[in-house]
Amino acid sequence: MSRVSSTEVETRAESATATVMAVQGAWRFAIVGIAAFLVWALFGRWFHAHTGDAGLYTATAAVFIALSGLLLHPLVAGRGGARRFYRVFIPAFLAYAVVWSISWFLLRFGAGEWLGSAAGSAAFVAIAGWRLGNLRPFLKALLVFFIMNSCGYFLGGLLMHFLARGGGAGLLASLGRTGAGVAARLAWGLVFGLGFGAGLGYTFHVLQKEE
C-alpha cells in the first residue's frame, strides 16, 4: 500500500478548505442574489420608466453591497466582521459593477456580457487582492472567479428565459403570468448568486492563504 506524502496531505487539506469556502460563498451569495434580483423582478418597470437602466443597476448594486456584508463576512479571517469584509468587498464589487455596466452599455448582449464578465472579474480579483495585501495568486483566483461568475450569469439567464417562455409551465402555472415572470427572474438571481458566490469564496480563500 503506497504512502501519501505530507505534501499531498497538505494539498488535499488546502483543496478541502477551498471547497468549503466556495460552498460557503455559494449559498450565502445565492440569498443575496435572490434579494437583489427581486428589485428587478418587482420594480424593474418603475426604474426603467423613471431612472432608466442606470437607476436599476444602482439599486441592485446597493442591495448586493448591503446584504453581502451581513451574510458573507465570515469569508474574511480575523477580527472586524462585516466592517473588515466591506473594506475589501465594496471597492472590489463597485469596480466589477462599473466595468460590467460600461461593457454592457457599449456592446450590449453577447459581446458586452462576455467582456463585462471577463473585465469585471479581473477588476474584482485585482482590487480584492490589493485590499487583502496579496496579489500573488491573482491569475489562479481570476480563472476560477471568471469561470464560476460566467457560469452563474449565463446559465441563470438561460434558466430564466426557459421558465419565462413556458418551460416550467407546470411548475409556475399556479403563479399566473406576473408571478411566473417574477419567479423566472428570481431563478436567475439564485443561479447567478451560486456561481458568483462560489468564485468569491474561492478567491477570498486563496488571497488570504497563499503568500
Legacy VTK file of the C-alpha trace (Angstrom):
# vtk DataFile Version 3.0
C-alpha trace
ASCII
DATASET POLYDATA
POINTS 211 float
0.000 0.000 0.000
1.534 3.307 -1.073
2.024 6.076 1.440
0.712 9.584 0.937
3.371 12.251 1.260
2.981 15.180 3.644
2.809 17.490 0.622
-0.140 15.536 -0.776
-1.897 15.658 2.591
-1.405 19.427 2.778
-2.646 19.811 -0.797
-5.784 17.797 -0.055
-6.439 19.773 3.121
-5.940 23.019 1.227
-8.334 21.868 -1.522
-10.927 20.799 1.028
-10.756 24.187 2.689
-11.031 25.935 -0.659
-14.081 23.797 -1.443
-15.686 24.658 1.888
-15.092 28.356 1.263
-16.546 28.063 -2.237
-19.664 26.303 -0.894
-19.988 28.886 1.887
-19.744 31.693 -0.627
-22.201 29.997 -2.984
-25.132 29.517 -0.622
-24.608 32.817 1.163
-24.386 34.874 -2.020
-27.315 32.953 -3.513
-29.519 34.580 -0.864
-28.034 37.965 -1.751
-28.601 37.291 -5.457
-32.271 36.458 -4.951
-32.803 39.619 -2.904
-31.033 41.836 -5.445
-32.875 40.343 -8.413
-36.125 40.820 -6.508
-35.626 44.564 -7.014
-35.554 43.976 -10.776
-38.405 41.480 -10.688
-40.783 43.729 -8.721
-39.684 47.256 -9.571
-37.931 46.903 -12.929
-40.668 48.653 -14.889
-40.742 51.568 -12.471
-36.979 52.050 -12.674
-36.992 51.836 -16.469
-39.740 54.452 -16.630
-38.235 56.892 -14.119
-34.478 56.339 -13.956
-33.553 54.013 -16.825
-31.063 51.159 -16.596
-28.614 53.240 -14.562
-31.079 53.649 -11.715
-31.985 49.968 -11.710
-28.348 48.871 -11.689
-27.560 51.300 -8.882
-30.423 49.973 -6.756
-29.495 46.335 -7.282
-25.817 47.079 -6.587
-26.855 48.721 -3.312
-28.716 45.567 -2.287
-25.754 43.395 -3.257
-23.402 45.510 -1.144
-25.679 45.924 1.872
-26.577 42.248 2.237
-23.167 40.834 1.325
-21.561 42.226 4.461
-24.254 40.679 6.644
-24.068 37.236 5.066
-20.547 36.825 3.700
-18.301 38.454 6.307
-17.273 35.014 7.697
-15.237 34.581 4.491
-12.707 37.114 5.797
-10.395 35.807 8.511
-9.613 37.753 11.663
-11.476 40.287 13.705
-13.683 43.011 12.355
-16.571 41.009 10.926
-18.692 42.844 8.418
-16.622 46.011 8.634
-13.442 44.234 7.542
-15.317 42.413 4.803
-16.796 45.667 3.500
-13.331 47.219 3.232
-12.436 44.537 0.716
-15.765 43.822 -0.930
-17.194 47.314 -1.517
-14.382 48.707 -3.713
-13.966 45.350 -5.461
-17.670 44.939 -6.210
-18.139 48.562 -7.241
-15.269 48.182 -9.719
-16.842 44.959 -11.008
-20.260 46.608 -11.370
-18.904 49.709 -13.124
-16.728 47.742 -15.553
-19.516 45.288 -16.305
-22.048 48.072 -16.861
-19.746 50.017 -19.180
-19.088 46.859 -21.211
-22.794 46.128 -21.479
-23.780 49.692 -22.402
-21.107 49.758 -25.123
-21.661 46.334 -26.694
-24.974 45.149 -25.214
-25.997 41.489 -25.318
-23.457 38.827 -26.180
-20.101 40.537 -26.594
-20.864 43.123 -23.922
-21.844 40.462 -21.415
-18.739 38.363 -22.033
-16.460 41.389 -21.917
-18.178 42.544 -18.744
-17.725 39.143 -17.142
-14.029 38.958 -18.044
-13.054 42.564 -17.334
-15.329 42.815 -14.303
-13.861 39.617 -12.840
-10.338 40.937 -13.360
-11.222 44.202 -11.644
-12.842 42.407 -8.709
-9.965 39.995 -8.093
-7.298 42.685 -8.553
-8.876 45.054 -6.031
-9.715 42.271 -3.572
-6.104 41.074 -3.753
-4.822 44.599 -3.280
-7.066 45.206 -0.275
-6.056 41.872 1.260
-2.391 42.585 0.550
-1.777 39.566 -1.658
-1.797 39.568 -5.465
0.450 36.545 -5.997
-2.389 34.080 -6.718
-4.140 36.642 -8.954
-4.190 34.528 -12.129
-5.430 31.380 -10.391
-8.092 33.280 -8.488
-9.140 35.147 -11.634
-9.528 31.950 -13.656
-11.803 30.327 -11.089
-13.749 33.522 -10.390
-14.315 34.212 -14.088
-15.491 30.653 -14.777
-17.851 30.499 -11.803
-19.163 34.031 -12.323
-19.791 33.389 -16.031
-21.494 30.051 -15.346
-23.783 31.686 -12.807
-24.648 34.595 -15.060
-25.171 32.804 -18.375
-26.748 29.595 -17.042
-29.011 31.693 -14.851
-30.047 33.731 -17.880
-30.815 30.576 -19.845
-32.918 29.239 -16.982
-34.834 32.491 -16.708
-35.668 32.535 -20.433
-36.621 28.862 -20.313
-39.054 29.486 -17.476
-40.341 32.758 -18.925
-41.158 31.044 -22.237
-43.245 28.384 -20.537
-40.573 25.768 -19.989
-41.694 25.444 -16.401
-45.387 25.906 -17.161
-46.468 23.020 -14.977
-44.389 24.333 -12.113
-45.275 28.007 -12.424
-48.839 27.811 -13.758
-50.380 28.483 -10.369
-48.440 31.747 -10.051
-50.080 33.438 -13.011
-48.233 35.312 -15.742
-46.882 38.045 -13.480
-45.897 35.660 -10.721
-44.227 33.316 -13.190
-42.195 36.229 -14.571
-41.052 37.186 -11.082
-40.142 33.573 -10.288
-38.160 33.268 -13.518
-36.085 36.352 -12.675
-35.509 35.131 -9.144
-34.283 31.832 -10.586
-31.632 33.818 -12.470
-30.699 35.572 -9.239
-30.359 32.214 -7.479
-28.086 30.677 -10.126
-26.047 33.854 -10.536
-25.610 34.048 -6.765
-24.432 30.443 -6.595
-21.837 30.970 -9.322
-20.579 34.380 -8.237
-20.566 33.308 -4.594
-18.577 30.133 -5.278
-15.982 32.162 -7.140
-15.979 34.741 -4.369
-15.437 32.145 -1.650
-12.567 30.516 -3.531
-10.997 33.885 -4.323
-11.090 35.056 -0.715
-9.590 31.744 0.339
-6.544 31.824 -1.942
-5.927 35.524 -1.445
-5.793 35.016 2.322
-3.966 31.668 2.400
-1.288 31.861 -0.288
1.651 34.126 0.414
LINES 1 212
211 0 1 2 3 4 5 6 7 8 9 10 11 12 13 14 15 16 17 18 19 20 21 22 23 24 25 26 27 28 29 30 31 32 33 34 35 36 37 38 39 40 41 42 43 44 45 46 47 48 49 50 51 52 53 54 55 56 57 58 59 60 61 62 63 64 65 66 67 68 69 70 71 72 73 74 75 76 77 78 79 80 81 82 83 84 85 86 87 88 89 90 91 92 93 94 95 96 97 98 99 100 101 102 103 104 105 106 107 108 109 110 111 112 113 114 115 116 117 118 119 120 121 122 123 124 125 126 127 128 129 130 131 132 133 134 135 136 137 138 139 140 141 142 143 144 145 146 147 148 149 150 151 152 153 154 155 156 157 158 159 160 161 162 163 164 165 166 167 168 169 170 171 172 173 174 175 176 177 178 179 180 181 182 183 184 185 186 187 188 189 190 191 192 193 194 195 196 197 198 199 200 201 202 203 204 205 206 207 208 209 210
